[in-house]
Each structure stands twice: as structure tokens, then as C-alpha cells.
Amino acid sequence: MSVKAKYQAVLDLGEQLGIKDGNVTEEGGILKIKGEAATPYEKNLLWDKIKELGGENASDVKANISVADSSVYHRHTVASGESLSKIAKKYYGDAMQYQKIFAANTNILKNPDVIHPDQVLVIPNP
């Protein structure tokens, strides 16, 4: 299996996330990946996928992924049926962190129990 084939899921994820200035080359059995993620959360998704496929210290891949906007962890578009606690669980692993998300969005939210589909929420850096 080629190195590129091994990490195809990373390349697919990068495409799905809309990574900018993406460049992938293979040299001497090492896959070199370069690009710019929109947020730290998207960068972390890519690194998690690399570690899943290649292990914690993969020696067959080198990735240089920068971040366009590090002022926030992510910008989340609310889907039907979501709550701040569900969103907090997704990004922080802890539903009780919903208060952090609410505090960062008081310009559009008046009550942490009331959010609407298609609202774009700032997810603050952990």
C-alpha cells in the first residue's frame, strides 16, 4: 500500500473541510501534507485522523497545517435538535461547558436554553 493510499482518509477529510492552499506530495516514502484550516478545531480533526491512521508518532507523514483564524476554536452552525450542552459535549467533551459557549455568544443569545437552527455560534478556545 502506498503512503498516499494509507492516508487517503486524511486527504478526503481535508477536502471535506475545504482546507485552503492544500498541497500533497510523496517523497521517499513520506507523505507531505500542507494547507490552511479555517479554525483550530478543523486542524485538530486532521491531526486526529493522521494519528488514527499512522499512530501517535507516524514517521511516514509530515503535515504542516496552519490556521486562518485562531481567535476562536470554531464557528458552529446550529442544526435542528441541538442544544448548547450537546454542542459543548462535541467540542469540549463536557456538556457543562455550555456556559462558556453561551457567554461567547450573548450578542445573539439571550437565554442558554433557546437556540435556533442556522445560528452561527462562536466556540471559544478551550
LOTOR-934495 format. One record per residue (C-alpha): residue number from 1; residue in one letter; chain; x, z, y. Coordinates in nm, 3 decimals, decimal comma. Example, Ala and Ser with C-alpha at 12.3 -4.5 7.8 and 13.67 -1.06 7.14 Angstrom:
BEGIN
- 1_a_A_1,230_0,780_-0,450 .
- 2_s_A_1,367_0,714_-0,106 .
END
This chain:
BEGIN
- 1_m_A_0,000_0,000_0,000 .
- 2_s_A_0,136_-0,092_0,342 .
- 3_v_A_0,169_0,176_0,608 .
- 4_k_A_-0,084_-0,006_0,824 .
- 5_a_A_-0,336_-0,006_0,538 .
- 6_k_A_-0,274_0,367_0,483 .
- 7_y_A_-0,361_0,443_0,846 .
- 8_q_A_-0,637_0,183_0,889 .
- 9_a_A_-0,894_0,460_0,940 .
- 10_v_A_-0,691_0,580_1,243 .
- 11_l_A_-0,686_0,229_1,387 .
- 12_d_A_-1,061_0,194_1,325 .
- 13_l_A_-1,126_0,527_1,498 .
- 14_g_A_-0,915_0,416_1,794 .
- 15_e_A_-1,122_0,102_1,823 .
- 16_q_A_-1,447_0,301_1,794 .
- 17_l_A_-1,331_0,539_2,069 .
- 18_g_A_-1,228_0,250_2,293 .
- 19_i_A_-0,863_0,351_2,321 .
- 20_k_A_-0,709_0,163_2,613 .
- 21_d_A_-0,380_-0,027_2,608 .
- 22_g_A_-0,365_0,006_2,231 .
- 23_n_A_-0,060_-0,133_2,058 .
- 24_v_A_0,022_-0,111_1,687 .
- 25_t_A_0,347_-0,229_1,530 .
- 26_e_A_0,511_-0,174_1,195 .
- 27_e_A_0,890_-0,147_1,180 .
- 28_g_A_1,095_-0,044_0,880 .
- 29_g_A_0,803_0,119_0,702 .
- 30_i_A_0,699_0,317_1,009 .
- 31_l_A_0,372_0,251_1,187 .
- 32_k_A_0,399_0,288_1,565 .
- 33_i_A_0,074_0,353_1,749 .
- 34_k_A_0,043_0,362_2,128 .
- 35_g_A_-0,262_0,395_2,350 .
- 36_e_A_-0,459_0,597_2,601 .
- 37_a_A_-0,754_0,816_2,503 .
- 38_a_A_-1,020_0,896_2,762 .
- 39_t_A_-1,007_1,275_2,704 .
- 40_p_A_-0,806_1,539_2,517 .
- 41_y_A_-1,091_1,565_2,264 .
- 42_e_A_-1,054_1,198_2,169 .
- 43_k_A_-0,676_1,237_2,143 .
- 44_n_A_-0,730_1,534_1,910 .
- 45_l_A_-0,968_1,328_1,695 .
- 46_l_A_-0,697_1,067_1,647 .
- 47_w_A_-0,431_1,326_1,563 .
- 48_d_A_-0,665_1,499_1,318 .
- 49_k_A_-0,720_1,165_1,140 .
- 50_i_A_-0,344_1,097_1,131 .
- 51_k_A_-0,284_1,442_0,976 .
- 52_e_A_-0,568_1,391_0,729 .
- 53_l_A_-0,413_1,068_0,603 .
- 54_g_A_-0,041_1,145_0,636 .
- 55_g_A_-0,011_1,521_0,622 .
- 56_e_A_0,098_1,767_0,890 .
- 57_n_A_0,446_1,613_0,929 .
- 58_a_A_0,391_1,248_0,846 .
- 59_s_A_0,722_1,060_0,858 .
- 60_d_A_0,571_0,712_0,826 .
- 61_v_A_0,380_0,712_1,155 .
- 62_k_A_0,478_0,765_1,518 .
- 63_a_A_0,199_0,794_1,771 .
- 64_n_A_0,224_0,803_2,148 .
- 65_i_A_-0,127_0,877_2,270 .
- 66_s_A_-0,174_0,964_2,634 .
- 67_v_A_-0,490_1,092_2,803 .
- 68_a_A_-0,663_0,932_3,103 .
- 69_d_A_-0,849_1,246_3,218 .
- 70_s_A_-0,710_1,585_3,121 .
- 71_s_A_-0,918_1,772_3,382 .
- 72_v_A_-1,192_1,814_3,118 .
- 73_y_A_-1,186_1,838_2,740 .
- 74_h_A_-1,457_1,575_2,704 .
- 75_r_A_-1,774_1,434_2,858 .
- 76_h_A_-2,067_1,465_2,620 .
- 77_t_A_-2,388_1,264_2,641 .
- 78_v_A_-2,674_1,482_2,519 .
- 79_a_A_-2,871_1,345_2,222 .
- 80_s_A_-3,226_1,437_2,129 .
- 81_g_A_-3,246_1,770_1,946 .
- 82_e_A_-2,916_1,906_2,076 .
- 83_s_A_-2,867_2,245_2,240 .
- 84_l_A_-2,573_2,388_2,430 .
- 85_s_A_-2,491_2,608_2,130 .
- 86_k_A_-2,481_2,304_1,896 .
- 87_i_A_-2,258_2,122_2,142 .
- 88_a_A_-2,031_2,428_2,175 .
- 89_k_A_-2,004_2,450_1,795 .
- 90_k_A_-1,897_2,083_1,781 .
- 91_y_A_-1,623_2,108_2,042 .
- 92_y_A_-1,506_2,470_2,012 .
- 93_g_A_-1,612_2,570_1,662 .
- 94_d_A_-1,810_2,860_1,814 .
- 95_a_A_-2,175_2,829_1,920 .
- 96_m_A_-2,142_3,131_2,151 .
- 97_q_A_-1,913_2,929_2,378 .
- 98_y_A_-2,226_2,756_2,512 .
- 99_q_A_-2,194_2,975_2,823 .
- 100_k_A_-1,865_2,804_2,911 .
- 101_i_A_-2,037_2,464_2,896 .
- 102_f_A_-2,333_2,589_3,099 .
- 103_a_A_-2,103_2,733_3,368 .
- 104_a_A_-1,921_2,400_3,399 .
- 105_n_A_-2,250_2,214_3,448 .
- 106_t_A_-2,454_2,429_3,685 .
- 107_n_A_-2,466_2,132_3,920 .
- 108_i_A_-2,711_1,963_3,678 .
- 109_l_A_-2,833_2,253_3,462 .
- 110_k_A_-3,044_2,542_3,591 .
- 111_n_A_-3,117_2,707_3,254 .
- 112_p_A_-2,890_2,707_2,946 .
- 113_d_A_-3,196_2,663_2,725 .
- 114_v_A_-3,305_2,340_2,894 .
- 115_i_A_-3,102_2,021_2,850 .
- 116_h_A_-3,228_1,665_2,826 .
- 117_p_A_-3,119_1,357_2,630 .
- 118_d_A_-2,881_1,127_2,819 .
- 119_q_A_-2,748_1,401_3,047 .
- 120_v_A_-2,370_1,380_3,063 .
- 121_l_A_-2,215_1,725_3,035 .
- 122_v_A_-1,861_1,826_3,117 .
- 123_i_A_-1,698_2,005_2,824 .
- 124_p_A_-1,430_2,225_2,985 .
- 125_n_A_-1,084_2,257_2,835 .
- 126_p_A_-1,073_2,532_2,573 .
END
